Amino acid sequence: MATDLKAKLVVEAQATGQQELAGMAADVKNLAGESERSAQKQTTSHRRIADGVKSISAELALVRNAYIGLQGLMGVVHSVRGLTATADAVSNLQARIKLVTGEGQLFEEMWERVAQTAQRTNSDLGATGDLFSRIAAVGKDAGLSAQQAAEQSLAITESINQAVQLSGASAEASQAAVTQLIQGLQSGCCGVTSSTR
């Protein structure tokens, strides 16, 4: 009987142990399933985050490229504006020179020589041409022919440009001095009158 009881206890312990093991196995299986589902959720979440980061990176690249393109376009616009302004300035300067030389051969010759004078004296073409045209106008007002006024004003313009370069004065001070000289010539205070030839 003691052996039977012992055997019965062993059988019952084994059955209880098997039930507990089966319960534990089910619990482990459930935990494994939950762990797998959690890992899948995390993987899905990470993929969404990665896709979002890729999408943001792509959008930022598009914005950067659009900005670079816009900056390039703005550079072209500024260049075109600069070229247009330069072309206008040259056209205006040529018109002022034509006022004293007239159209044709004399204008072509003086335009080229004014440009050479500006280059030789390291002076601004606009300022040199303006000075030339003003001095030539004073000469014509004094009774000189267009040819004589142009020749003399070109020589005077070159001398003034050289003097300005040698003086070391600022561009503003030099321009102010040249303007006063022109005004003096136009008013006749510097000895240039219609009787002087």
Order of alpha helices (4+ residues) and beta strands (2+ residues): alpha-alpha-alpha-alpha-alpha
